[in-house]
Amino acid sequence: MIQIKKLMLFITALATTTVFAAEQKTGLGGLEEITVTAQRREQSLQDVPIAVTAFTAEQLAQRQIFDTYDLVRNIPNLTGNANVGVGTSSSLFIRGLGNGESIATFDLPVGTYVDDVYISRQNHNNFSLFDVDRIEVLRGPQGTLFGRNTTGGAINITMKKPSVKGGGYFEAGAGRFGLVTMRGSVDLPLSDNLLTKFSIYKIKDDGYATQLSTGIKFNDRDATGVRADLRFLPSDVLTIDLVSEYVTDQDTNFLNLLDVNGNRVINNKLQQYTLVGTFVGAKASFEPGNVAKTHANTLNVNWDLSETLSLSSITGYRRTAHNFLVDSGGDLPRVSTTRGFTPLDNAGDHKQVSQEFKLNGSAAGDAVTWVAGVYYMKEDNVTDFANASTSTVTGVFSVTADRTMKNGLKAYAVYAQADYKLTDRLTTTVGVRYTDEKKNFAIERNPGAQGVLLSTALISAAGIPLELQQKLVTPRFALQYDISNDVMVFASATRGFKSGGWPARATANNAFIPFLPEKVWSYEIGTRADLFDNRLRLNLTAFHAITDDVQIPARIDVNGLQISTTTNPADLRNSGLELDATWIPIEGLNITAGVGMQDAKYINISKRVLDQAAACKSSPTALYQGVAACAANFVDMFGNIAVPVRSPDYTLSLSASYKLTLGNVVLTPNVGLNKSDAYAIGTTGTPQSTNGTWSPTQSYINGGVMLELADAPGFSLTVDCRNCQDKAYPTSALGVFQFLDRPGSWSARMRYRF
């Protein structure tokens, strides 16, 4: 196991070395300064005592990060996958904490924010990035300053604001699998104090996996997004930003495999209309596939009350309609059916409203810098969903459940954080947040539906609460020392939590037993250094985190019978190291590296899990409280305890680009390597001895080249490939079925700025 004391000695040695290195001037220029808002105010990345990886718009394009899922493998200790069947939903894990469930009773351990507005649902968190100014990925709990508490981290997206100058760009491209892309944005200032921006994108391809029974291509994408920004500047001290956007995204992730020729094929025979009479309502007529449609409005108002005090109002509204019909498994030849093997049918309507008031200030000649605020969020979800299954023994197809669930949230929070300069070089940070959340839950079998009778009244009669209230104080403490103008070291302790909820896919009224909140303390030490006249940037962080009551699937006792559900069977201990480095050895050559190491382990495992493991070790056919003890949730076929899911021992990303001028032509080739150690991909993280629940060591190569003309500065042509080797690594598993990552692709894009 990585020892924290050794890491502290290593970081101290590195910081001491960088003091000398910082004095070695090369006079060659340097890296650009990156501004982030990781502490809810604008700061240089190098001044923030938080583990942050930040990308500018140019860096996103160079690394081929076109949607939020593309962040996976580009961030230390970040892994993830598209959810089973549903490509618009990304399951993201940072430092071993994540969530593979997209249903609305589960909150996100890795939150996504767009212009300071939290996106509450995982249904549509994988969206295309267009007209983005920068992205910050914050690792570790964000329990003090951000809208909803998260245990794993946060993805903070800042969009470009309207410009005082007219102009814009247009981009068109084509690629493998019939890919066609179009992106564009235009700034149209109406006056000196009324600015507008309009942005649009379109992405369409033919799909890469063929359904053998019909010849139809699936795992295709058809996405359209429009965005309108208005910036009003009524005075020098008041800025009003109003944004409205609409995105519709069809992105399916059907189970597929490689045939003998290396082509992606789909065995399931699920077809439209074949579930009419089996499921009820409009969802029974859905086409196989997945579509999410989101409309969002954001109003940000910033008022400079004085030279040392500003007030911000952040209002967000978001509504997502999420409809899909997928087969979460694969057909077996002798029992295959046009109704699918394990079809899942879903019609969801998800609404959220949030309001935040935030004060930023300074005092004592900037010796004290502080932020404080209040936050409110209301969420309403209605999900009409049904699922069925086919017996592998008898071949009988039967409806498991067909029901409508309604659940909601009201969350209130107050927070404050202050930085105080004890000396010119030493700064202490103290922050605290108080959160009060109330949740409600109801579910009923749909009228005329088959399957188990689910009823809110029967759930309540079983003694299960239909309302949950959670109150928690989450503090943060940090100490930062500036060794020089270019080097600082820090230490911090941060508390965070993720709300509890209900396992909404339960199929018995006495099985909707709520799971507890997930709570974490994370301790970090690190250094931020710009060296050799700002030619080398080294950002190193070591962490040690203890997460109580991790929310994962396991067995639980219900009236003397063990059932599988989401519960809190253990705590999680994780220690590790993260490095972000950028180096410009010569003019035009840019080399970056991101390295993550972690040693995640479940601790304080519940007695029921230990008893189940002991029963399994006594006999491979042993029963524990009436059901099989082996190969279930936390216990594998040999009685071994699970390992944390999606927590590889290391992740590595390397990239290099070089700007080369040849007469009138400017070429910028780039190449990248993304690699991670083998890791568990099942829902629980069963040991590697369990077939099908692990992904092997992954290694991806990406590359491309951009061409520009010196006498046509607005024009560029880019050709690139992702997963150039066309690898087919499994990234998630459901039972015995493995879901493969996206295949290799290439594209060519032409852009013109005006």
DODREN-658980 format. One line per 10 residues: number of its first residue (from 1); for each residue x, y, z of C-alpha. Coordinates in steps of 0.05 Angstrom, whole numbers. Layout:
NUM	X,Y,Z  ...
This chain:
1	0,0,0  24,70,-15  48,101,50  26,172,62  88,188,103  132,168,44  90,211,-2  99,270,44  174,261,44  174,255,-32
11	132,319,-41  177,356,9  238,334,-30  206,355,-95  187,423,-68  258,433,-42  286,415,-110  239,462,-146  263,521,-104  331,514,-137
21	300,498,-205  257,560,-203  319,603,-201  346,573,-266  322,621,-320  322,601,-392  292,663,-423  250,622,-472  180,647,-455  132,601,-419
31	67,565,-408  2,604,-410  -32,619,-344  -98,581,-335  -153,614,-296  -199,569,-256  -258,578,-209  -247,516,-167  -257,559,-104  -316,597,-134
41	-273,657,-153  -224,669,-209  -153,646,-191  -92,621,-227  -91,545,-229  -23,547,-194  -52,584,-134  -107,534,-118  -95,482,-62  -142,432,-95
51	-128,374,-142  -151,404,-208  -137,387,-281  -158,443,-327  -164,447,-403  -171,508,-446  -213,505,-510  -150,495,-551  -126,438,-507  -194,404,-511
61	-190,405,-587  -119,379,-588  -136,321,-542  -199,306,-582  -245,318,-522  -311,330,-557  -359,307,-503  -356,296,-429  -344,222,-437  -279,238,-474
71	-251,264,-408  -243,192,-387  -170,170,-392  -147,243,-396  -151,256,-321  -109,222,-266  -151,170,-229  -213,183,-271  -247,123,-303  -316,114,-332
81	-362,83,-383  -427,96,-420  -484,67,-380  -513,0,-401  -554,12,-464  -555,88,-454  -500,128,-488  -525,196,-463  -509,175,-392  -437,170,-368
91	-417,134,-305  -355,170,-278  -310,147,-222  -256,190,-188  -212,158,-136  -256,97,-134  -321,134,-122  -375,133,-175  -445,109,-193  -465,60,-247
101	-540,72,-237  -576,126,-277  -645,120,-244  -669,183,-209  -665,159,-137  -588,158,-140  -546,220,-134  -480,231,-168  -412,224,-132  -380,261,-191
111	-422,323,-205  -425,363,-269  -434,439,-269  -445,484,-329  -436,558,-314  -443,543,-239  -508,505,-248  -509,433,-223  -536,379,-269  -574,333,-221
121	-589,273,-266  -541,225,-298  -590,212,-356  -560,267,-399  -492,283,-369  -454,260,-431  -465,318,-479  -424,349,-535  -379,407,-518  -388,466,-563
131	-363,537,-552  -330,517,-486  -282,566,-454  -251,515,-406  -264,452,-365  -239,439,-295  -240,370,-265  -235,373,-189  -214,309,-155  -236,293,-85
141	-299,313,-46  -330,380,-62  -368,389,3  -362,463,17  -370,510,-42  -407,473,-97  -482,467,-106  -492,394,-86  -444,355,-43  -404,303,-80
151	-356,251,-54  -315,236,-116  -305,303,-149  -335,353,-198  -331,372,-272  -337,447,-277  -353,472,-348  -349,545,-366  -378,567,-432  -352,624,-475
161	-388,690,-463  -410,739,-518  -354,783,-543  -354,858,-554  -326,844,-623  -366,811,-678  -340,746,-707  -344,671,-699  -327,606,-731  -356,550,-772
171	-331,478,-773  -352,419,-815  -324,348,-815  -333,276,-835  -306,210,-810  -313,135,-800  -381,102,-794  -412,157,-838  -396,211,-787  -417,281,-805
181	-405,339,-758  -420,413,-759  -405,466,-706  -412,540,-708  -416,602,-665  -425,676,-680  -418,737,-636  -466,793,-654  -458,854,-608  -521,896,-614
191	-489,955,-577  -432,968,-529  -473,942,-471  -517,890,-505  -479,830,-532  -505,765,-562  -477,698,-582  -510,641,-621  -481,572,-624  -502,507,-657
201	-476,437,-669  -498,375,-706  -467,305,-701  -493,246,-739  -466,178,-757  -492,111,-782  -473,69,-721  -419,17,-713  -457,-46,-691  -503,-86,-736
211	-564,-123,-707  -558,-191,-741  -632,-206,-742  -652,-142,-779  -588,-113,-809  -602,-47,-774  -542,-7,-749  -544,12,-676  -498,49,-628  -507,107,-675
221	-511,180,-655  -555,237,-678  -546,299,-635  -566,371,-645  -554,430,-599  -571,504,-602  -551,557,-552  -567,631,-547  -528,678,-500  -546,749,-482
231	-499,792,-441  -526,858,-415  -478,909,-386  -523,965,-358  -464,995,-319  -391,983,-305  -409,945,-242  -467,901,-265  -464,842,-313  -525,801,-332
241	-517,736,-371  -579,700,-397  -571,633,-432  -621,587,-464  -603,521,-497  -637,460,-526  -603,394,-539  -631,330,-568  -585,270,-568  -596,199,-594
251	-538,157,-570  -547,82,-557  -499,34,-524  -526,-35,-542  -488,-97,-521  -444,-118,-579  -387,-165,-594  -336,-179,-647  -352,-230,-701  -299,-273,-736
261	-283,-215,-783  -274,-165,-727  -340,-129,-740  -384,-105,-683  -450,-145,-682  -512,-147,-638  -545,-213,-623  -609,-188,-591  -671,-186,-636  -709,-131,-600
271	-756,-95,-648  -807,-39,-647  -880,-54,-629  -865,-125,-605  -875,-103,-532  -945,-76,-545  -991,-117,-502  -932,-136,-458  -916,-67,-431  -968,-12,-425
281	-969,61,-445  -934,99,-500  -867,68,-482  -890,0,-509  -886,30,-579  -816,59,-572  -765,42,-624  -703,6,-597  -654,61,-579  -644,119,-532
291	-658,193,-537  -651,249,-487  -678,318,-498  -658,375,-452  -680,447,-447  -641,492,-400  -642,565,-380  -590,600,-338  -590,670,-310  -525,695,-278
301	-523,765,-249  -458,794,-221  -459,861,-184  -395,894,-159  -421,927,-96  -353,958,-82  -280,948,-98  -277,892,-46  -347,862,-49  -389,829,-104
311	-456,794,-105  -475,739,-153  -544,709,-167  -544,642,-204  -611,616,-227  -618,550,-264  -675,512,-296  -666,446,-331  -716,395,-359  -697,329,-391
321	-742,280,-426  -707,212,-429  -738,156,-469  -705,90,-486  -718,18,-504  -657,-25,-496  -638,-97,-483  -592,-98,-423  -568,-168,-440  -556,-210,-501
331	-601,-262,-534  -585,-335,-527  -598,-370,-594  -650,-421,-570  -692,-371,-530  -683,-308,-572  -744,-266,-587  -763,-201,-622  -783,-176,-552  -711,-181,-530
341	-676,-222,-478  -679,-173,-420  -714,-111,-448  -716,-46,-408  -767,6,-429  -765,76,-399  -801,143,-406  -773,195,-359  -788,268,-345  -737,303,-300
351	-742,376,-277  -697,417,-233  -696,489,-209  -638,519,-169  -622,587,-140  -557,610,-109  -535,676,-80  -460,683,-71  -418,739,-40  -344,747,-55
361	-303,795,-15  -236,815,13  -213,854,73  -152,878,110  -117,898,46  -132,831,14  -102,794,73  -171,761,79  -208,734,18  -275,702,28
371	-336,673,-5  -404,658,26  -472,640,-1  -539,606,4  -564,551,-43  -632,521,-59  -652,466,-106  -718,432,-122  -723,369,-165  -783,331,-191
381	-777,265,-229  -829,220,-261  -805,154,-290  -850,104,-325  -808,42,-335  -817,-33,-346  -771,-92,-353  -778,-165,-371  -733,-226,-376  -726,-293,-411
391	-711,-355,-371  -647,-389,-395  -676,-455,-371  -747,-455,-398  -744,-400,-450  -806,-368,-419  -811,-292,-428  -844,-256,-370  -854,-184,-347  -818,-169,-282
401	-849,-102,-267  -885,-44,-303  -892,17,-258  -888,92,-252  -843,124,-200  -846,195,-174  -791,223,-131  -769,293,-111  -718,333,-73  -713,399,-36
411	-643,418,-15  -621,479,25  -550,499,42  -509,556,70  -434,560,62  -374,604,76  -299,598,64  -243,647,79  -169,651,63  -126,688,113
421	-54,707,100  -18,693,165  45,720,132  64,741,61  77,668,45  32,628,92  -44,624,80  -96,586,119  -164,567,92  -226,550,133
431	-293,533,102  -358,502,124  -425,483,92  -490,463,125  -537,422,82  -609,402,95  -641,356,43  -710,325,40  -729,270,-9  -795,236,-24
441	-812,173,-62  -875,139,-90  -885,82,-139  -946,46,-167  -957,-11,-217  -985,19,-281  -1060,6,-293  -1070,-57,-335  -996,-76,-329  -967,-145,-319
451	-914,-161,-268  -909,-154,-193  -958,-109,-157  -918,-50,-131  -954,1,-87  -933,60,-45  -983,38,8  -954,-32,11  -883,-4,15  -904,40,73
461	-940,-19,106  -874,-57,104  -844,-4,149  -803,30,95  -800,107,99  -824,146,39  -788,209,60  -716,219,78  -683,279,111  -609,287,115
471	-571,343,151  -496,349,151  -440,398,164  -382,391,115  -320,432,132  -254,444,96  -186,463,124  -124,480,84  -55,509,95  -14,537,38
481	59,560,38  90,598,-20  162,575,-23  175,625,-79  133,663,-130  131,600,-173  127,544,-122  77,529,-67  60,470,-22  -5,456,13
491	-42,409,60  -117,402,67  -174,362,98  -242,362,66  -309,331,84  -362,312,32  -423,268,26  -472,239,-24  -545,232,-5  -580,167,10
501	-640,142,-29  -681,83,-50  -662,23,-95  -718,40,-144  -709,-22,-188  -732,-67,-131  -787,-115,-150  -817,-129,-82  -852,-80,-37  -809,-98,23
511	-745,-89,-17  -745,-13,-25  -701,-7,36  -665,61,35  -590,63,32  -551,111,76  -512,173,55  -441,163,33  -392,206,74  -319,219,62
521	-260,253,94  -203,267,45  -133,289,65  -86,318,14  -15,346,9  15,373,-54  56,423,-91  44,470,-150  107,491,-187  124,531,-250
531	197,520,-264  252,540,-313  224,608,-330  154,578,-334  174,523,-384  157,465,-337  94,458,-295  91,404,-242  28,396,-201  32,338,-152
541	-20,315,-102  -21,258,-52  -86,238,-20  -114,192,33  -190,184,38  -237,145,82  -308,138,56  -360,112,104  -421,72,80  -404,66,6
551	-467,57,-36  -459,-7,-76  -497,-71,-89  -494,-126,-36  -538,-175,1  -585,-151,56  -630,-190,103  -705,-181,92  -748,-223,138  -695,-277,142
561	-682,-279,67  -621,-250,33  -636,-204,-26  -590,-166,-73  -599,-91,-71  -561,-26,-64  -539,-18,8  -478,4,49  -439,-60,61  -370,-30,74
571	-326,31,79  -273,49,27  -201,68,41  -161,98,-16  -91,128,-18  -55,152,-79  -15,201,-119  -33,246,-178  13,285,-224  -4,336,-277
581	56,359,-316  68,404,-377  136,417,-409  158,461,-466  230,438,-478  237,479,-543  194,530,-578  134,497,-610  139,430,-573  88,418,-518
591	90,354,-476  38,337,-423  31,280,-374  -23,259,-326  -7,202,-278  -54,173,-226  -38,119,-174  -85,92,-122  -93,34,-74  -167,26,-60
601	-193,-25,-12  -259,-41,23  -253,-40,99  -302,-49,157  -340,-100,116  -409,-118,145  -420,-182,182  -471,-208,132  -420,-203,76  -366,-238,118
611	-415,-293,137  -434,-302,64  -361,-308,44  -348,-359,99  -407,-401,76  -382,-400,5  -312,-421,26  -342,-480,63  -373,-507,-2  -382,-481,-73
621	-456,-501,-69  -468,-472,0  -530,-431,16  -531,-370,60  -600,-354,89  -635,-392,33  -596,-368,-28  -530,-385,-62  -471,-359,-22  -421,-360,-80
631	-415,-313,-139  -464,-261,-112  -450,-187,-104  -392,-178,-56  -370,-250,-57  -340,-288,-117  -344,-362,-134  -287,-378,-86  -311,-337,-27  -264,-278,-39
641	-287,-208,-21  -298,-157,-76  -248,-104,-95  -269,-32,-109  -299,-24,-179  -265,20,-232  -204,34,-188  -143,15,-229  -76,17,-193  -52,68,-244
651	-76,112,-300  -31,147,-350  -41,198,-404  15,226,-447  9,275,-504  57,315,-547  46,367,-601  96,406,-643  82,469,-683  124,467,-747
661	127,524,-799  144,504,-870  141,566,-913  69,587,-918  44,523,-883  39,513,-808  33,440,-786  17,418,-715  20,343,-708  1,312,-641
671	2,242,-611  -26,215,-546  -23,152,-505  -76,133,-453  -64,73,-409  -93,42,-346  -82,-20,-306  -133,-76,-305  -194,-61,-262  -262,-88,-241
681	-321,-68,-285  -378,-106,-252  -431,-71,-211  -396,-91,-146  -324,-103,-164  -319,-178,-155  -248,-206,-152  -209,-219,-216  -222,-293,-210  -294,-280,-232
691	-298,-285,-307  -326,-227,-346  -324,-175,-291  -254,-147,-305  -224,-106,-360  -151,-120,-378  -96,-69,-380  -120,-17,-430  -75,21,-479  -102,72,-529
701	-64,113,-581  -93,177,-609  -62,223,-661  -74,277,-711  -47,336,-749  -73,407,-759  -56,448,-821  -59,524,-823  -39,574,-877  0,636,-858
711	-36,679,-910  -105,652,-889  -102,656,-812  -175,639,-803  -171,572,-839  -150,505,-810  -156,432,-830  -149,376,-779  -145,301,-790  -142,255,-730
721	-158,186,-703  -181,162,-635  -166,92,-610  -123,87,-672  -110,13,-660  -185,-2,-659  -182,-37,-592  -245,-68,-563  -237,-65,-488  -295,-81,-442
731	-313,-21,-398  -373,-48,-359  -407,-113,-345  -477,-135,-328  -479,-207,-304  -440,-248,-355  -447,-194,-410  -390,-147,-425  -401,-78,-457  -345,-56,-503
741	-316,13,-509  -324,54,-572  -286,27,-632  -229,64,-666  -249,124,-709  -220,177,-754  -245,244,-776  -227,305,-817  -251,374,-799  -246,442,-833
751	-254,505,-791  -259,577,-813  -256,635,-764  -284,703,-784
